[in-house]
Amino acid sequence: MIQLTLSFSGHTALGRSDFLVSESNAAAIGWIDRWPDWPASTLLLHGQPGCGKTHLARLWCERASAVILTGETLDEETVADLVARRRHRIAIDDAERAPEAALLHLYNWCSECRGSLLITSRAPPAWWGIALDDLGSRLRAAASVDIGSPDDALLGAILVKHFADRQLIVAPEVIAYLTKRMERSFAAAADIAARLDAAALREKFAITVAFAREVLAQSGDQSFSPASDAGVT
């Protein structure tokens, strides 16, 4: 079968039905779904890059009619504007990059107004090296959910989604081949899909097992192991 490879910019689907649930992230999506029945104003989600933290934050913002900001864009002026506009349902993505004073101010504001604050980060706050004691103690006391590494089923589903976002349909045997040999991370799945898509467009070739093996071997990908490839075509 010939696969058509068309040049699309790639659109990431971020709806509720596009979030792939497995044992590694079931607790996180459960907390999103149970809002506003949270035990306190703040919830922290942490996990490796590409695990779905931003997707979850956007789903919560849609559910709660909340504002989403990135940690690197948060500052005291932004917090003052949120306070002036009485916005007290807020998500901060990559919050470990936020200025501590601004994040503490925002935390206090949401708490005082009985609002809600969703924070995402790569690691739990105890690992951030927080200098402000007040901020550190508040974040460490907040409800915190870890999003774990993907299992085989989720990793395969993530690969399928990344290819689908790029308007590509890849055969199940290719997905099975990749999941058995790739680094077990969300970021690796995104990277492999991007590289195979680019190579297929460049070479005008279908993404088969043989093509995937050749492309990833040529790139010297240290996160991909061609072990047990004997007899694989």
ChimeraX commands (.cxc) that place a marker at each C-alpha (Angstrom):
marker #1 position 0.00,0.00,0.00 radius 0.5
marker #1 position 1.32,3.45,-0.93 radius 0.5
marker #1 position 1.14,6.09,1.78 radius 0.5
marker #1 position 0.59,9.65,0.63 radius 0.5
marker #1 position 2.89,12.10,2.40 radius 0.5
marker #1 position 1.52,15.61,2.19 radius 0.5
marker #1 position 3.16,18.68,3.67 radius 0.5
marker #1 position 0.97,19.81,6.56 radius 0.5
marker #1 position 2.11,22.07,9.38 radius 0.5
marker #1 position 0.86,19.58,11.95 radius 0.5
marker #1 position -1.93,20.35,14.38 radius 0.5
marker #1 position -1.96,18.91,17.87 radius 0.5
marker #1 position -5.45,17.79,18.89 radius 0.5
marker #1 position -6.12,18.93,22.47 radius 0.5
marker #1 position -9.75,17.98,23.10 radius 0.5
marker #1 position -10.96,15.81,25.99 radius 0.5
marker #1 position -11.34,12.78,23.72 radius 0.5
marker #1 position -7.77,13.29,22.48 radius 0.5
marker #1 position -6.27,12.76,25.93 radius 0.5
marker #1 position -5.05,9.17,26.09 radius 0.5
marker #1 position -5.70,7.65,29.51 radius 0.5
marker #1 position -3.65,4.85,31.08 radius 0.5
marker #1 position -2.51,3.82,34.54 radius 0.5
marker #1 position 0.30,6.39,34.41 radius 0.5
marker #1 position -2.00,9.42,34.07 radius 0.5
marker #1 position -5.40,8.22,35.33 radius 0.5
marker #1 position -4.99,9.98,38.68 radius 0.5
marker #1 position -4.15,13.28,36.98 radius 0.5
marker #1 position -7.15,13.29,34.66 radius 0.5
marker #1 position -9.30,12.19,37.60 radius 0.5
marker #1 position -8.36,15.36,39.49 radius 0.5
marker #1 position -9.18,17.49,36.46 radius 0.5
marker #1 position -12.57,15.82,36.09 radius 0.5
marker #1 position -13.47,16.23,39.75 radius 0.5
marker #1 position -12.99,20.02,39.82 radius 0.5
marker #1 position -14.39,22.06,41.58 radius 0.5
marker #1 position -14.42,19.35,44.24 radius 0.5
marker #1 position -10.77,19.88,45.18 radius 0.5
marker #1 position -9.74,19.72,48.86 radius 0.5
marker #1 position -7.87,23.04,48.53 radius 0.5
marker #1 position -7.38,25.85,46.06 radius 0.5
marker #1 position -4.19,24.54,44.47 radius 0.5
marker #1 position -3.35,21.38,42.50 radius 0.5
marker #1 position 0.11,20.50,41.16 radius 0.5
marker #1 position 0.71,18.17,38.21 radius 0.5
marker #1 position 4.30,17.13,37.48 radius 0.5
marker #1 position 5.94,14.76,35.02 radius 0.5
marker #1 position 8.44,14.45,32.19 radius 0.5
marker #1 position 8.22,16.63,29.08 radius 0.5
marker #1 position 5.47,15.59,26.70 radius 0.5
marker #1 position 3.47,13.64,29.29 radius 0.5
marker #1 position 0.33,15.71,28.75 radius 0.5
marker #1 position 0.60,18.37,31.47 radius 0.5
marker #1 position -0.22,21.23,29.12 radius 0.5
marker #1 position -3.06,19.23,27.56 radius 0.5
marker #1 position -4.51,18.65,31.03 radius 0.5
marker #1 position -4.09,22.32,31.96 radius 0.5
marker #1 position -6.00,23.38,28.85 radius 0.5
marker #1 position -8.75,20.85,29.53 radius 0.5
marker #1 position -9.10,22.24,33.05 radius 0.5
marker #1 position -9.16,25.82,31.77 radius 0.5
marker #1 position -12.00,24.92,29.43 radius 0.5
marker #1 position -13.87,23.20,32.25 radius 0.5
marker #1 position -13.29,26.01,34.78 radius 0.5
marker #1 position -13.33,29.00,32.40 radius 0.5
marker #1 position -9.81,29.68,33.63 radius 0.5
marker #1 position -6.81,31.62,32.32 radius 0.5
marker #1 position -3.59,29.79,31.35 radius 0.5
marker #1 position -0.14,31.38,31.51 radius 0.5
marker #1 position 3.39,30.05,31.21 radius 0.5
marker #1 position 5.74,30.39,34.14 radius 0.5
marker #1 position 8.25,32.43,32.16 radius 0.5
marker #1 position 5.62,35.06,31.28 radius 0.5
marker #1 position 4.34,35.47,34.84 radius 0.5
marker #1 position 5.43,38.62,36.66 radius 0.5
marker #1 position 4.06,41.01,39.28 radius 0.5
marker #1 position 2.44,43.22,36.65 radius 0.5
marker #1 position 0.57,40.24,35.22 radius 0.5
marker #1 position -0.59,39.19,38.67 radius 0.5
marker #1 position -1.78,42.72,39.40 radius 0.5
marker #1 position -3.79,42.68,36.17 radius 0.5
marker #1 position -5.38,39.33,37.08 radius 0.5
marker #1 position -6.32,40.70,40.50 radius 0.5
marker #1 position -7.77,43.87,38.98 radius 0.5
marker #1 position -9.90,41.77,36.61 radius 0.5
marker #1 position -10.95,39.46,39.46 radius 0.5
marker #1 position -9.59,36.42,37.66 radius 0.5
marker #1 position -9.01,33.74,40.28 radius 0.5
marker #1 position -9.11,30.51,38.27 radius 0.5
marker #1 position -5.64,30.28,36.76 radius 0.5
marker #1 position -3.28,27.64,35.35 radius 0.5
marker #1 position 0.48,28.16,35.32 radius 0.5
marker #1 position 2.32,25.88,32.90 radius 0.5
marker #1 position 6.02,25.18,33.58 radius 0.5
marker #1 position 5.63,26.97,36.90 radius 0.5
marker #1 position 9.21,26.24,37.99 radius 0.5
marker #1 position 10.22,28.99,35.54 radius 0.5
marker #1 position 8.04,31.61,37.22 radius 0.5
marker #1 position 9.48,34.37,39.47 radius 0.5
marker #1 position 8.91,33.18,43.03 radius 0.5
marker #1 position 7.44,36.44,44.36 radius 0.5
marker #1 position 4.87,36.61,41.55 radius 0.5
marker #1 position 3.92,32.95,41.99 radius 0.5
marker #1 position 3.50,33.44,45.76 radius 0.5
marker #1 position 1.33,36.52,45.18 radius 0.5
marker #1 position -0.83,34.56,42.73 radius 0.5
marker #1 position -1.11,31.60,45.12 radius 0.5
marker #1 position -2.24,33.87,47.94 radius 0.5
marker #1 position -4.74,35.68,45.72 radius 0.5
marker #1 position -6.40,32.47,44.53 radius 0.5
marker #1 position -6.53,31.14,48.08 radius 0.5
marker #1 position -8.03,34.33,49.54 radius 0.5
marker #1 position -10.70,34.50,46.82 radius 0.5
marker #1 position -11.55,30.81,47.14 radius 0.5
marker #1 position -10.40,30.45,43.56 radius 0.5
marker #1 position -8.41,27.65,41.95 radius 0.5
marker #1 position -4.78,27.46,40.87 radius 0.5
marker #1 position -3.46,24.63,38.68 radius 0.5
marker #1 position 0.32,24.37,38.52 radius 0.5
marker #1 position 2.31,22.15,36.16 radius 0.5
marker #1 position 6.02,21.42,36.32 radius 0.5
marker #1 position 8.58,18.80,35.39 radius 0.5
marker #1 position 9.38,17.97,39.01 radius 0.5
marker #1 position 7.65,18.36,42.39 radius 0.5
marker #1 position 8.28,21.69,44.19 radius 0.5
marker #1 position 10.65,20.04,46.68 radius 0.5
marker #1 position 13.12,19.70,43.78 radius 0.5
marker #1 position 12.83,23.27,42.48 radius 0.5
marker #1 position 15.29,24.83,44.92 radius 0.5
marker #1 position 12.76,27.44,46.05 radius 0.5
marker #1 position 14.33,30.37,47.92 radius 0.5
marker #1 position 11.13,31.87,49.39 radius 0.5
marker #1 position 10.18,29.80,52.43 radius 0.5
marker #1 position 6.52,30.92,52.28 radius 0.5
marker #1 position 6.18,29.75,48.69 radius 0.5
marker #1 position 8.00,26.49,49.29 radius 0.5
marker #1 position 5.87,25.55,52.29 radius 0.5
marker #1 position 2.62,26.37,50.48 radius 0.5
marker #1 position 3.48,24.38,47.37 radius 0.5
marker #1 position 4.77,21.39,49.32 radius 0.5
marker #1 position 1.49,21.30,51.25 radius 0.5
marker #1 position -0.67,21.41,48.10 radius 0.5
marker #1 position -2.22,18.35,46.47 radius 0.5
marker #1 position 0.34,16.93,44.05 radius 0.5
marker #1 position -0.02,14.31,41.32 radius 0.5
marker #1 position 2.85,12.64,39.47 radius 0.5
marker #1 position 2.31,11.61,35.83 radius 0.5
marker #1 position 4.39,8.48,35.35 radius 0.5
marker #1 position 6.23,7.02,32.36 radius 0.5
marker #1 position 4.03,5.47,29.66 radius 0.5
marker #1 position 3.40,1.73,29.43 radius 0.5
marker #1 position 3.51,-0.12,26.09 radius 0.5
marker #1 position -0.13,0.52,25.28 radius 0.5
marker #1 position 0.04,4.23,26.04 radius 0.5
marker #1 position 3.37,4.69,24.25 radius 0.5
marker #1 position 1.91,3.09,21.12 radius 0.5
marker #1 position -1.22,5.22,21.34 radius 0.5
marker #1 position 0.91,8.35,21.74 radius 0.5
marker #1 position 2.88,7.48,18.61 radius 0.5
marker #1 position -0.36,6.94,16.68 radius 0.5
marker #1 position -1.64,10.34,17.90 radius 0.5
marker #1 position 1.58,12.15,16.93 radius 0.5
marker #1 position 1.44,10.64,13.45 radius 0.5
marker #1 position -2.27,11.46,13.17 radius 0.5
marker #1 position -1.58,15.07,14.19 radius 0.5
marker #1 position 0.76,15.13,11.18 radius 0.5
marker #1 position -1.88,13.70,8.86 radius 0.5
marker #1 position -0.11,10.33,8.69 radius 0.5
marker #1 position -1.53,6.84,9.10 radius 0.5
marker #1 position 1.18,4.34,10.07 radius 0.5
marker #1 position 0.68,0.58,10.05 radius 0.5
marker #1 position 0.37,-1.24,13.41 radius 0.5
marker #1 position 3.55,-3.24,12.78 radius 0.5
marker #1 position 5.53,0.01,12.57 radius 0.5
marker #1 position 4.10,1.20,15.90 radius 0.5
marker #1 position 4.90,-2.18,17.49 radius 0.5
marker #1 position 8.46,-2.05,16.12 radius 0.5
marker #1 position 9.05,1.44,17.48 radius 0.5
marker #1 position 7.59,0.87,20.94 radius 0.5
marker #1 position 9.80,-2.18,21.53 radius 0.5
marker #1 position 12.99,-0.26,20.78 radius 0.5
marker #1 position 12.52,3.40,21.66 radius 0.5
marker #1 position 13.24,5.26,24.87 radius 0.5
marker #1 position 10.19,4.98,27.10 radius 0.5
marker #1 position 9.28,8.64,27.24 radius 0.5
marker #1 position 6.67,10.99,25.82 radius 0.5
marker #1 position 9.35,13.30,24.43 radius 0.5
marker #1 position 10.99,10.45,22.51 radius 0.5
marker #1 position 7.66,9.54,20.90 radius 0.5
marker #1 position 7.16,13.12,19.70 radius 0.5
marker #1 position 10.73,13.33,18.41 radius 0.5
marker #1 position 10.58,10.02,16.51 radius 0.5
marker #1 position 7.26,10.91,14.87 radius 0.5
marker #1 position 8.65,14.29,13.78 radius 0.5
marker #1 position 11.82,12.81,12.31 radius 0.5
marker #1 position 10.06,10.01,10.45 radius 0.5
marker #1 position 7.51,12.49,9.08 radius 0.5
marker #1 position 10.29,14.80,7.85 radius 0.5
marker #1 position 12.22,11.91,6.29 radius 0.5
marker #1 position 9.11,10.52,4.57 radius 0.5
marker #1 position 8.36,13.93,3.08 radius 0.5
marker #1 position 11.95,14.40,1.98 radius 0.5
marker #1 position 12.36,10.94,0.46 radius 0.5
marker #1 position 8.73,10.66,-0.71 radius 0.5
marker #1 position 8.59,7.24,0.89 radius 0.5
marker #1 position 6.04,5.38,3.01 radius 0.5
marker #1 position 6.86,4.89,6.70 radius 0.5
marker #1 position 7.50,1.16,6.89 radius 0.5
marker #1 position 9.46,-0.85,9.45 radius 0.5
marker #1 position 12.47,-0.94,7.12 radius 0.5
marker #1 position 12.26,2.80,6.47 radius 0.5
marker #1 position 11.95,3.60,10.17 radius 0.5
marker #1 position 14.94,1.40,11.01 radius 0.5
marker #1 position 17.07,3.07,8.33 radius 0.5
marker #1 position 16.13,6.63,9.24 radius 0.5
marker #1 position 16.69,6.18,12.97 radius 0.5
marker #1 position 19.95,4.27,12.44 radius 0.5
marker #1 position 21.29,7.03,10.18 radius 0.5
marker #1 position 20.44,9.69,12.75 radius 0.5
marker #1 position 22.50,7.91,15.41 radius 0.5
marker #1 position 19.58,8.08,17.84 radius 0.5
marker #1 position 20.92,6.97,21.23 radius 0.5
marker #1 position 17.38,6.59,22.58 radius 0.5
marker #1 position 16.51,3.98,19.94 radius 0.5
marker #1 position 17.82,0.42,20.07 radius 0.5
marker #1 position 17.67,-1.76,16.91 radius 0.5
marker #1 position 18.16,-4.86,19.08 radius 0.5
marker #1 position 16.42,-8.05,17.92 radius 0.5
marker #1 position 16.09,-6.70,14.39 radius 0.5
marker #1 position 17.19,-9.96,12.81 radius 0.5
marker #1 position 14.60,-11.03,10.32 radius 0.5
marker #1 position 12.57,-7.84,10.66 radius 0.5
marker #1 position 11.62,-6.30,7.32 radius 0.5
marker link #1:1,2 radius 0.2
marker link #1:2,3 radius 0.2
marker link #1:3,4 radius 0.2
marker link #1:4,5 radius 0.2
marker link #1:5,6 radius 0.2
marker link #1:6,7 radius 0.2
marker link #1:7,8 radius 0.2
marker link #1:8,9 radius 0.2
marker link #1:9,10 radius 0.2
marker link #1:10,11 radius 0.2
marker link #1:11,12 radius 0.2
marker link #1:12,13 radius 0.2
marker link #1:13,14 radius 0.2
marker link #1:14,15 radius 0.2
marker link #1:15,16 radius 0.2
marker link #1:16,17 radius 0.2
marker link #1:17,18 radius 0.2
marker link #1:18,19 radius 0.2
marker link #1:19,20 radius 0.2
marker link #1:20,21 radius 0.2
marker link #1:21,22 radius 0.2
marker link #1:22,23 radius 0.2
marker link #1:23,24 radius 0.2
marker link #1:24,25 radius 0.2
marker link #1:25,26 radius 0.2
marker link #1:26,27 radius 0.2
marker link #1:27,28 radius 0.2
marker link #1:28,29 radius 0.2
marker link #1:29,30 radius 0.2
marker link #1:30,31 radius 0.2
marker link #1:31,32 radius 0.2
marker link #1:32,33 radius 0.2
marker link #1:33,34 radius 0.2
marker link #1:34,35 radius 0.2
marker link #1:35,36 radius 0.2
marker link #1:36,37 radius 0.2
marker link #1:37,38 radius 0.2
marker link #1:38,39 radius 0.2
marker link #1:39,40 radius 0.2
marker link #1:40,41 radius 0.2
marker link #1:41,42 radius 0.2
marker link #1:42,43 radius 0.2
marker link #1:43,44 radius 0.2
marker link #1:44,45 radius 0.2
marker link #1:45,46 radius 0.2
marker link #1:46,47 radius 0.2
marker link #1:47,48 radius 0.2
marker link #1:48,49 radius 0.2
marker link #1:49,50 radius 0.2
marker link #1:50,51 radius 0.2
marker link #1:51,52 radius 0.2
marker link #1:52,53 radius 0.2
marker link #1:53,54 radius 0.2
marker link #1:54,55 radius 0.2
marker link #1:55,56 radius 0.2
marker link #1:56,57 radius 0.2
marker link #1:57,58 radius 0.2
marker link #1:58,59 radius 0.2
marker link #1:59,60 radius 0.2
marker link #1:60,61 radius 0.2
marker link #1:61,62 radius 0.2
marker link #1:62,63 radius 0.2
marker link #1:63,64 radius 0.2
marker link #1:64,65 radius 0.2
marker link #1:65,66 radius 0.2
marker link #1:66,67 radius 0.2
marker link #1:67,68 radius 0.2
marker link #1:68,69 radius 0.2
marker link #1:69,70 radius 0.2
marker link #1:70,71 radius 0.2
marker link #1:71,72 radius 0.2
marker link #1:72,73 radius 0.2
marker link #1:73,74 radius 0.2
marker link #1:74,75 radius 0.2
marker link #1:75,76 radius 0.2
marker link #1:76,77 radius 0.2
marker link #1:77,78 radius 0.2
marker link #1:78,79 radius 0.2
marker link #1:79,80 radius 0.2
marker link #1:80,81 radius 0.2
marker link #1:81,82 radius 0.2
marker link #1:82,83 radius 0.2
marker link #1:83,84 radius 0.2
marker link #1:84,85 radius 0.2
marker link #1:85,86 radius 0.2
marker link #1:86,87 radius 0.2
marker link #1:87,88 radius 0.2
marker link #1:88,89 radius 0.2
marker link #1:89,90 radius 0.2
marker link #1:90,91 radius 0.2
marker link #1:91,92 radius 0.2
marker link #1:92,93 radius 0.2
marker link #1:93,94 radius 0.2
marker link #1:94,95 radius 0.2
marker link #1:95,96 radius 0.2
marker link #1:96,97 radius 0.2
marker link #1:97,98 radius 0.2
marker link #1:98,99 radius 0.2
marker link #1:99,100 radius 0.2
marker link #1:100,101 radius 0.2
marker link #1:101,102 radius 0.2
marker link #1:102,103 radius 0.2
marker link #1:103,104 radius 0.2
marker link #1:104,105 radius 0.2
marker link #1:105,106 radius 0.2
marker link #1:106,107 radius 0.2
marker link #1:107,108 radius 0.2
marker link #1:108,109 radius 0.2
marker link #1:109,110 radius 0.2
marker link #1:110,111 radius 0.2
marker link #1:111,112 radius 0.2
marker link #1:112,113 radius 0.2
marker link #1:113,114 radius 0.2
marker link #1:114,115 radius 0.2
marker link #1:115,116 radius 0.2
marker link #1:116,117 radius 0.2
marker link #1:117,118 radius 0.2
marker link #1:118,119 radius 0.2
marker link #1:119,120 radius 0.2
marker link #1:120,121 radius 0.2
marker link #1:121,122 radius 0.2
marker link #1:122,123 radius 0.2
marker link #1:123,124 radius 0.2
marker link #1:124,125 radius 0.2
marker link #1:125,126 radius 0.2
marker link #1:126,127 radius 0.2
marker link #1:127,128 radius 0.2
marker link #1:128,129 radius 0.2
marker link #1:129,130 radius 0.2
marker link #1:130,131 radius 0.2
marker link #1:131,132 radius 0.2
marker link #1:132,133 radius 0.2
marker link #1:133,134 radius 0.2
marker link #1:134,135 radius 0.2
marker link #1:135,136 radius 0.2
marker link #1:136,137 radius 0.2
marker link #1:137,138 radius 0.2
marker link #1:138,139 radius 0.2
marker link #1:139,140 radius 0.2
marker link #1:140,141 radius 0.2
marker link #1:141,142 radius 0.2
marker link #1:142,143 radius 0.2
marker link #1:143,144 radius 0.2
marker link #1:144,145 radius 0.2
marker link #1:145,146 radius 0.2
marker link #1:146,147 radius 0.2
marker link #1:147,148 radius 0.2
marker link #1:148,149 radius 0.2
marker link #1:149,150 radius 0.2
marker link #1:150,151 radius 0.2
marker link #1:151,152 radius 0.2
marker link #1:152,153 radius 0.2
marker link #1:153,154 radius 0.2
marker link #1:154,155 radius 0.2
marker link #1:155,156 radius 0.2
marker link #1:156,157 radius 0.2
marker link #1:157,158 radius 0.2
marker link #1:158,159 radius 0.2
marker link #1:159,160 radius 0.2
marker link #1:160,161 radius 0.2
marker link #1:161,162 radius 0.2
marker link #1:162,163 radius 0.2
marker link #1:163,164 radius 0.2
marker link #1:164,165 radius 0.2
marker link #1:165,166 radius 0.2
marker link #1:166,167 radius 0.2
marker link #1:167,168 radius 0.2
marker link #1:168,169 radius 0.2
marker link #1:169,170 radius 0.2
marker link #1:170,171 radius 0.2
marker link #1:171,172 radius 0.2
marker link #1:172,173 radius 0.2
marker link #1:173,174 radius 0.2
marker link #1:174,175 radius 0.2
marker link #1:175,176 radius 0.2
marker link #1:176,177 radius 0.2
marker link #1:177,178 radius 0.2
marker link #1:178,179 radius 0.2
marker link #1:179,180 radius 0.2
marker link #1:180,181 radius 0.2
marker link #1:181,182 radius 0.2
marker link #1:182,183 radius 0.2
marker link #1:183,184 radius 0.2
marker link #1:184,185 radius 0.2
marker link #1:185,186 radius 0.2
marker link #1:186,187 radius 0.2
marker link #1:187,188 radius 0.2
marker link #1:188,189 radius 0.2
marker link #1:189,190 radius 0.2
marker link #1:190,191 radius 0.2
marker link #1:191,192 radius 0.2
marker link #1:192,193 radius 0.2
marker link #1:193,194 radius 0.2
marker link #1:194,195 radius 0.2
marker link #1:195,196 radius 0.2
marker link #1:196,197 radius 0.2
marker link #1:197,198 radius 0.2
marker link #1:198,199 radius 0.2
marker link #1:199,200 radius 0.2
marker link #1:200,201 radius 0.2
marker link #1:201,202 radius 0.2
marker link #1:202,203 radius 0.2
marker link #1:203,204 radius 0.2
marker link #1:204,205 radius 0.2
marker link #1:205,206 radius 0.2
marker link #1:206,207 radius 0.2
marker link #1:207,208 radius 0.2
marker link #1:208,209 radius 0.2
marker link #1:209,210 radius 0.2
marker link #1:210,211 radius 0.2
marker link #1:211,212 radius 0.2
marker link #1:212,213 radius 0.2
marker link #1:213,214 radius 0.2
marker link #1:214,215 radius 0.2
marker link #1:215,216 radius 0.2
marker link #1:216,217 radius 0.2
marker link #1:217,218 radius 0.2
marker link #1:218,219 radius 0.2
marker link #1:219,220 radius 0.2
marker link #1:220,221 radius 0.2
marker link #1:221,222 radius 0.2
marker link #1:222,223 radius 0.2
marker link #1:223,224 radius 0.2
marker link #1:224,225 radius 0.2
marker link #1:225,226 radius 0.2
marker link #1:226,227 radius 0.2
marker link #1:227,228 radius 0.2
marker link #1:228,229 radius 0.2
marker link #1:229,230 radius 0.2
marker link #1:230,231 radius 0.2
marker link #1:231,232 radius 0.2
marker link #1:232,233 radius 0.2
view
